[in-house]
Amino acid sequence: MFRSDEHFKRLNQSAKAIGMPFQMPAQDLKQIAYDLLRRNNLVEAYIRPVVYSSPMMSLSFPEQANLAITTWPWKKLLGDKLINLCISNYCRPHPHSCKIEAKISGHYVNSILAASDAKARGYDDALQLDVEGYVAECTGANFFMEKDGVLYTCPRGHILPGITRDSILQLCRTMGIPVKQTRFLPKDVYEADGAFLVGTAAEVSGVQSLDKKPFAKPWEKTFGYTLQKEFEASTRKEILWDAMV
């Protein structure tokens, strides 16, 4: 399982962040997941653990929590085609309004609204801004853009700092690809040479255009294409990853 320790540690951290009374060692969660894969005869699959509250009707912390882990065969969320993005009508939640860096089911309401609106407008996904109008992330993935030989991605604070995002940052260090974690505006993306988004389900997906404006470089000539191939190879072999900070 790719970086399963980090995924299961984040599950525990997210539960703690919202007062959900759940803590289980990552090693125990891994064993449950491996058993689930064996029972379903799955070799390549998506695994989704969910911690949920015991029945309650009050707006308070639950007294008990339950765990469910499901798995199923699933290809990349957005497929292998280049995707077309639009600037979303829905901004990301203010970091003071929720636990923005925790992976919480309730946050997905915002993502579903943004994604559904984008698809209704004829796009594949939406690029969401933060409350101050800077680029944040896509509806279920982190965003990178390339400009003048440098990759740019939004820093922590208004995004879910994804494990795949961290993997790409580590690959960039290994491969000598310069990256700046800084805030930038939609106009900077319109002028970019290329772009891609990353996530557990999306893996690394190339972006063809933003608001129907194509990027300057062909996808095959971008850092994103190079990282896509390296990421696909690295998820299917044993290599040592640094722990997320």
C-alpha positions as CSV (number, residue, x, y, z in Angstrom):
1,M,0.0,0.0,0.0
2,F,1.5,3.3,-1.1
3,R,2.5,5.4,1.9
4,S,-0.1,3.7,4.1
5,D,1.5,4.8,7.4
6,E,1.0,8.5,6.4
7,H,-2.6,7.8,5.3
8,F,-3.6,6.0,8.5
9,K,-1.8,8.6,10.7
10,R,-3.7,11.3,9.0
11,L,-6.9,9.4,9.7
12,N,-6.1,9.4,13.4
13,Q,-5.1,13.1,13.3
14,S,-8.2,14.1,11.5
15,A,-10.4,12.3,14.0
16,K,-8.6,14.0,16.8
17,A,-8.9,17.4,15.2
18,I,-12.7,17.3,15.3
19,G,-13.1,15.5,18.7
20,M,-13.9,12.1,17.3
21,P,-13.0,9.5,19.9
22,F,-11.0,7.2,17.6
23,Q,-7.4,6.2,17.8
24,M,-6.0,3.0,16.3
25,P,-2.3,2.3,15.6
26,A,-1.4,2.6,11.9
27,Q,0.0,-0.9,11.9
28,D,-3.3,-2.3,13.1
29,L,-5.2,-0.4,10.4
30,K,-2.7,-1.7,7.8
31,Q,-3.4,-5.3,8.8
32,I,-7.1,-4.8,8.5
33,A,-6.7,-3.3,5.0
34,Y,-4.4,-6.0,3.9
35,D,-6.9,-8.6,5.1
36,L,-9.6,-6.8,3.2
37,L,-7.6,-6.9,0.0
38,R,-6.9,-10.6,0.4
39,R,-10.6,-11.4,1.1
40,N,-11.5,-9.6,-2.1
41,N,-8.6,-11.0,-4.2
42,L,-7.5,-7.5,-5.1
43,V,-4.0,-6.5,-6.1
44,E,-4.5,-3.0,-7.5
45,A,-7.3,-1.2,-5.7
46,Y,-8.5,2.0,-4.0
47,I,-8.8,1.8,-0.2
48,R,-11.1,4.1,1.7
49,P,-11.2,4.1,5.5
50,V,-14.0,6.1,7.2
51,V,-14.4,6.9,10.9
52,Y,-18.0,7.8,11.7
53,S,-20.0,8.8,14.8
54,S,-22.3,6.7,16.9
55,P,-26.0,7.8,16.6
56,M,-26.5,11.2,18.1
57,M,-28.8,14.3,17.7
58,S,-26.8,16.9,19.5
59,L,-24.3,19.3,18.1
60,S,-21.4,18.1,20.2
61,F,-18.6,15.6,20.2
62,P,-19.8,11.9,19.9
63,E,-19.3,9.5,22.7
64,Q,-18.3,6.7,20.4
65,A,-16.9,6.3,16.9
66,N,-16.9,3.4,14.4
67,L,-14.6,2.4,11.6
68,A,-15.4,1.1,8.2
69,I,-12.8,0.3,5.5
70,T,-13.9,-0.4,1.9
71,T,-11.9,-1.3,-1.2
72,W,-12.6,-1.7,-4.8
73,P,-10.9,-1.8,-8.2
74,W,-10.6,1.8,-9.5
75,K,-8.6,3.5,-12.2
76,K,-7.4,7.1,-11.9
77,L,-10.3,9.4,-10.9
78,L,-10.0,11.6,-13.9
79,G,-8.7,9.0,-16.3
80,D,-5.6,9.5,-18.6
81,K,-6.9,12.3,-20.7
82,L,-5.9,15.9,-20.3
83,I,-8.5,17.8,-18.3
84,N,-10.1,21.2,-18.7
85,L,-10.6,23.3,-15.7
86,C,-12.6,26.4,-14.9
87,I,-12.2,28.9,-12.0
88,S,-14.9,27.8,-9.5
89,N,-17.8,29.9,-8.3
90,Y,-17.2,28.3,-4.9
91,C,-14.2,29.3,-2.9
92,R,-12.5,27.1,-0.4
93,P,-13.7,27.4,3.3
94,H,-11.9,30.0,5.4
95,P,-9.2,28.2,7.5
96,H,-10.8,29.7,10.7
97,S,-14.2,28.2,9.8
98,C,-13.1,24.6,10.0
99,K,-10.1,22.2,10.4
100,I,-8.9,22.9,6.9
101,E,-5.9,20.5,7.1
102,A,-7.9,17.6,8.4
103,K,-9.5,15.2,5.9
104,I,-13.1,15.4,7.0
105,S,-16.2,14.1,5.1
106,G,-18.1,17.4,5.7
107,H,-15.5,19.3,3.7
108,Y,-16.5,17.4,0.6
109,V,-19.8,19.3,0.4
110,N,-17.9,22.3,-0.8
111,S,-16.0,20.2,-3.2
112,I,-19.1,18.5,-4.6
113,L,-20.8,21.9,-5.2
114,A,-17.7,23.2,-7.0
115,A,-17.2,20.0,-9.1
116,S,-20.9,19.7,-10.0
117,D,-21.1,23.3,-11.1
118,A,-18.0,22.9,-13.2
119,K,-19.3,19.8,-15.0
120,A,-22.6,21.5,-15.6
121,R,-20.7,24.2,-17.4
122,G,-18.9,21.7,-19.6
123,Y,-15.6,21.4,-17.7
124,D,-13.9,18.3,-16.1
125,D,-13.2,19.9,-12.8
126,A,-12.9,23.3,-11.0
127,L,-9.9,25.3,-9.7
128,Q,-11.0,26.8,-6.4
129,L,-9.7,30.0,-4.9
130,D,-9.2,30.9,-1.3
131,V,-11.3,33.6,0.4
132,E,-8.8,36.2,-0.7
133,G,-8.9,35.3,-4.4
134,Y,-5.6,33.3,-4.6
135,V,-5.4,29.9,-6.1
136,A,-6.0,27.1,-3.6
137,E,-6.7,23.6,-5.0
138,C,-9.0,21.6,-7.2
139,T,-12.1,20.0,-5.8
140,G,-10.4,16.8,-4.7
141,A,-6.7,17.4,-5.6
142,N,-3.8,19.7,-5.1
143,F,-2.7,22.0,-8.0
144,F,0.7,22.7,-9.5
145,M,1.6,25.0,-12.4
146,E,4.8,25.4,-14.3
147,K,6.2,28.8,-15.4
148,D,9.6,29.7,-16.7
149,G,11.2,26.5,-15.6
150,V,9.8,26.5,-12.0
151,L,6.9,24.7,-10.5
152,Y,4.5,26.6,-8.2
153,T,2.0,25.3,-5.7
154,C,-0.1,26.9,-3.0
155,P,1.4,26.7,0.5
156,R,-0.3,25.2,3.5
157,G,-3.0,27.2,5.2
158,H,-5.9,27.1,2.7
159,I,-5.5,23.6,1.4
160,L,-5.6,20.0,2.4
161,P,-1.8,19.2,2.3
162,G,-2.1,16.0,0.4
163,I,0.2,12.9,0.7
164,T,0.5,12.8,-3.1
165,R,1.4,16.5,-3.1
166,D,4.1,15.7,-0.6
167,S,5.3,12.8,-2.8
168,I,5.6,15.1,-5.8
169,L,7.6,17.7,-3.7
170,Q,10.0,14.9,-2.7
171,L,10.3,13.7,-6.3
172,C,11.1,17.2,-7.4
173,R,13.9,17.5,-4.8
174,T,15.3,14.2,-6.0
175,M,15.1,15.1,-9.7
176,G,16.3,18.7,-9.3
177,I,13.0,20.3,-10.3
178,P,12.7,23.8,-8.7
179,V,9.5,24.3,-6.7
180,K,8.1,27.4,-5.0
181,Q,5.3,27.1,-2.4
182,T,3.7,30.5,-2.7
183,R,0.4,32.1,-3.3
184,F,-0.5,33.1,-6.8
185,L,-3.5,34.5,-8.7
186,P,-5.6,33.0,-11.6
187,K,-3.9,35.5,-14.0
188,D,-0.6,33.7,-13.2
189,V,-2.2,30.4,-14.2
190,Y,-3.5,31.8,-17.4
191,E,0.1,32.7,-18.3
192,A,1.6,29.4,-17.2
193,D,3.5,26.9,-19.4
194,G,1.7,23.9,-18.0
195,A,-0.3,22.6,-15.0
196,F,-1.3,19.4,-13.3
197,L,-3.2,18.2,-10.3
198,V,-2.4,15.5,-7.8
199,G,-4.3,13.3,-5.3
200,T,-4.7,9.8,-4.0
201,A,-7.5,9.1,-6.5
202,A,-6.3,11.5,-9.3
203,E,-2.6,10.4,-9.0
204,V,-1.0,12.9,-11.4
205,S,-3.4,14.3,-14.0
206,G,-2.4,16.8,-16.7
207,V,-4.4,19.9,-17.3
208,Q,-5.0,21.1,-20.9
209,S,-6.7,24.5,-20.2
210,L,-8.1,26.9,-17.7
211,D,-11.3,28.6,-18.7
212,K,-10.7,27.3,-22.2
213,K,-7.3,29.0,-22.4
214,P,-4.7,26.3,-23.3
215,F,-1.2,26.3,-21.7
216,A,1.9,27.3,-23.7
217,K,3.7,24.0,-23.7
218,P,2.6,20.6,-25.0
219,W,1.9,18.3,-22.1
220,E,4.7,15.9,-23.1
221,K,7.2,18.8,-22.7
222,T,6.3,19.8,-19.2
223,F,7.5,18.9,-15.7
224,G,4.1,17.5,-15.0
225,Y,4.4,14.8,-17.7
226,T,7.9,13.8,-16.4
227,L,6.6,13.6,-12.8
228,Q,3.5,11.7,-13.9
229,K,5.6,8.9,-15.3
230,E,8.0,8.9,-12.3
231,F,5.1,8.9,-9.8
232,E,3.4,6.0,-11.6
233,A,6.7,4.0,-11.4
234,S,7.5,4.9,-7.8
235,T,4.1,3.8,-6.5
236,R,4.7,0.3,-7.8
237,K,8.1,-0.3,-6.3
238,E,9.7,-0.1,-2.9
239,I,11.4,3.2,-2.3
240,L,12.1,5.2,0.9
241,W,9.9,8.2,1.4
242,D,10.5,10.9,3.9
243,A,7.8,11.3,6.6
244,M,5.4,14.2,6.2
245,V,6.0,17.1,8.5
